[in-house]
Amino acid sequence: MSEHLWSLLRLKAESGDEVKQAYFKKYLEIYVRTSDGQTVEIFDWLGNRIFFNPHFNSFDHAFTENRNYRHSHGVHSKKLCKNRARRLLWIKETLKGEVGTIERRQEFREDSRGRMKKRRTLVVLEELYVVVLEEREGRNGYDFVSAFPADADYLRKIRKRSTLLETKKPQS
């Protein structure tokens, strides 16, 4: 696909670590706290508040990857995945739900402590783009977990283990 629903973000710096820091700074400004210190509040199209963790480890998990994700057990490399990072702005756009056809899916997954966690997965069909959210235990809203472009095999896996709650069509 040569044209995307939304623009790609392309940040440059001297080294790989500096590029990663530049994307982390942009992530914080867009999703956590503006440059003047104001807390950013983001809601999905249903009015659910989405919380973004300000810690670097959370960013690192969301914007790095493991080439063999089927067997990585959630362990990612430390190298920034530019394919994910360039789509940083797409998370907010997906949550708005104004453009594209979006499947809103739900699944239950066991965490590392054996507890069941309720996940919400949004799939932008035109882009094969996935945003993963986790329900906040005992609190309203969802925590952002990750976002990434997926392949057809991974989408089949998501559909097999989750329940379709809604297919949101673009606003006309």
C-alpha positions as CSV (number, residue, x, y, z in Angstrom):
1,M,0.0,0.0,0.0
2,S,1.7,3.2,-1.1
3,E,-0.7,5.7,0.5
4,H,-1.6,5.5,4.2
5,L,-4.7,6.7,6.1
6,W,-2.4,8.9,8.2
7,S,1.1,10.5,7.9
8,L,4.2,8.7,9.0
9,L,6.5,10.4,11.5
10,R,10.1,10.6,10.6
11,L,12.5,11.8,13.2
12,K,16.3,12.0,12.7
13,A,19.3,12.2,15.0
14,E,23.0,11.4,15.0
15,S,22.8,7.9,16.5
16,G,20.2,5.1,17.0
17,D,20.0,5.9,20.7
18,E,19.3,9.6,19.9
19,V,16.6,8.7,17.4
20,K,15.0,6.4,20.1
21,Q,15.1,9.3,22.6
22,A,13.6,11.7,20.1
23,Y,10.6,9.3,19.5
24,F,10.3,8.8,23.3
25,K,10.1,12.6,23.8
26,K,7.5,12.9,21.0
27,Y,5.5,10.0,22.6
28,L,5.6,11.8,26.0
29,E,4.4,15.1,24.5
30,I,1.6,13.5,22.5
31,Y,0.3,10.9,24.9
32,V,1.5,11.7,28.5
33,R,2.4,15.4,29.2
34,T,2.7,18.4,26.9
35,S,5.9,20.3,26.7
36,D,4.4,22.9,29.1
37,G,3.6,20.2,31.6
38,Q,-0.1,19.7,31.0
39,T,-1.4,16.2,31.4
40,V,-2.7,14.8,28.2
41,E,-6.2,13.1,28.3
42,I,-7.0,10.8,25.5
43,F,-10.3,9.0,25.0
44,D,-11.5,6.5,22.4
45,W,-14.6,7.0,20.3
46,L,-16.7,5.4,23.1
47,G,-15.5,7.8,25.7
48,N,-13.1,5.4,27.5
49,R,-10.0,7.1,28.9
50,I,-6.8,5.7,27.6
51,F,-3.7,6.0,29.9
52,F,-0.2,6.0,28.5
53,N,2.7,5.1,30.9
54,P,5.4,7.7,31.1
55,H,8.2,5.2,31.9
56,F,10.7,4.4,29.3
57,N,10.3,0.7,29.7
58,S,6.7,0.9,28.6
59,F,7.7,2.9,25.5
60,D,10.5,0.4,24.9
61,H,8.1,-2.5,24.9
62,A,5.7,-0.8,22.5
63,F,8.2,0.5,20.0
64,T,10.7,-2.4,19.8
65,E,10.0,-5.8,18.5
66,N,11.2,-9.4,18.4
67,R,11.5,-10.8,14.9
68,N,10.1,-14.2,16.2
69,Y,7.1,-12.7,18.1
70,R,5.3,-16.1,18.2
71,H,8.0,-17.5,20.5
72,S,9.4,-14.3,22.2
73,H,7.2,-14.5,25.3
74,G,6.9,-10.7,25.2
75,V,10.7,-10.1,25.3
76,H,11.7,-7.5,22.7
77,S,15.0,-6.3,21.4
78,K,16.3,-2.9,22.6
79,K,16.6,-1.5,19.1
80,L,13.9,0.9,18.1
81,C,11.6,-0.5,15.4
82,K,11.2,2.3,13.0
83,N,8.2,0.6,11.4
84,R,6.4,1.0,14.7
85,A,7.8,4.4,15.7
86,R,6.9,6.1,12.5
87,R,3.3,5.2,13.2
88,L,3.4,6.9,16.6
89,L,0.7,9.4,15.5
90,W,-1.6,6.6,14.3
91,I,-2.4,5.4,17.9
92,K,-4.4,8.6,18.6
93,E,-6.0,8.5,15.2
94,T,-7.1,4.9,15.7
95,L,-8.5,5.7,19.1
96,K,-10.6,8.6,17.6
97,G,-12.1,6.1,15.2
98,E,-12.9,8.7,12.5
99,V,-11.1,7.2,9.6
100,G,-10.7,3.6,8.4
101,T,-12.6,0.5,9.2
102,I,-11.7,-0.6,12.8
103,E,-12.5,-3.9,14.4
104,R,-12.8,-3.6,18.2
105,R,-12.0,-7.0,19.7
106,Q,-11.7,-8.4,23.2
107,E,-9.7,-11.2,24.6
108,F,-8.6,-12.6,28.0
109,R,-4.9,-13.4,28.4
110,E,-2.9,-14.8,31.3
111,D,-0.2,-12.5,32.6
112,S,3.2,-13.6,34.0
113,R,1.6,-14.1,37.4
114,G,-1.1,-16.3,36.2
115,R,-3.9,-13.7,36.5
116,M,-6.4,-13.3,33.7
117,K,-6.2,-9.8,32.0
118,K,-8.9,-8.4,29.8
119,R,-7.5,-6.9,26.6
120,R,-9.0,-4.7,24.0
121,T,-7.5,-4.9,20.5
122,L,-8.3,-2.4,17.8
123,V,-7.4,-3.4,14.2
124,V,-7.4,-0.8,11.4
125,L,-8.3,-3.1,8.5
126,E,-7.0,-0.8,5.7
127,E,-3.6,-0.6,7.3
128,L,-3.3,-3.9,9.1
129,Y,-2.5,-1.8,12.1
130,V,-3.1,-3.0,15.6
131,V,-3.5,-1.1,18.9
132,V,-3.5,-3.2,22.1
133,L,-5.1,-1.9,25.3
134,E,-5.5,-3.5,28.7
135,E,-8.5,-2.9,31.0
136,R,-7.4,-1.1,34.2
137,E,-8.0,-3.5,37.1
138,G,-10.5,-1.9,39.5
139,R,-10.4,1.5,37.7
140,N,-12.1,3.0,34.7
141,G,-10.3,3.1,31.4
142,Y,-7.6,1.2,29.5
143,D,-3.8,1.2,29.6
144,F,-2.0,1.4,26.3
145,V,0.2,-1.7,25.8
146,S,1.5,-1.6,22.2
147,A,0.8,-0.7,18.6
148,F,2.2,-2.2,15.5
149,P,1.7,-3.0,11.8
150,A,0.7,-6.7,11.6
151,D,0.8,-9.3,8.9
152,A,-2.1,-11.5,7.7
153,D,-0.9,-14.5,9.9
154,Y,-0.9,-12.4,13.0
155,L,-4.4,-11.0,12.3
156,R,-5.7,-14.5,11.9
157,K,-4.2,-15.3,15.3
158,I,-5.9,-12.3,16.9
159,R,-9.2,-13.1,15.3
160,K,-9.0,-16.8,16.5
161,R,-8.4,-15.9,20.1
162,S,-10.6,-12.9,20.5
163,T,-14.3,-11.9,20.2
164,L,-15.4,-9.2,17.8
165,L,-17.3,-6.5,19.7
166,E,-17.8,-4.0,16.9
167,T,-16.8,-3.1,13.4
168,K,-16.5,0.7,13.2
169,K,-16.9,2.2,9.8
170,P,-15.5,5.5,8.7
171,Q,-17.6,8.6,9.4
172,S,-19.3,10.0,6.3
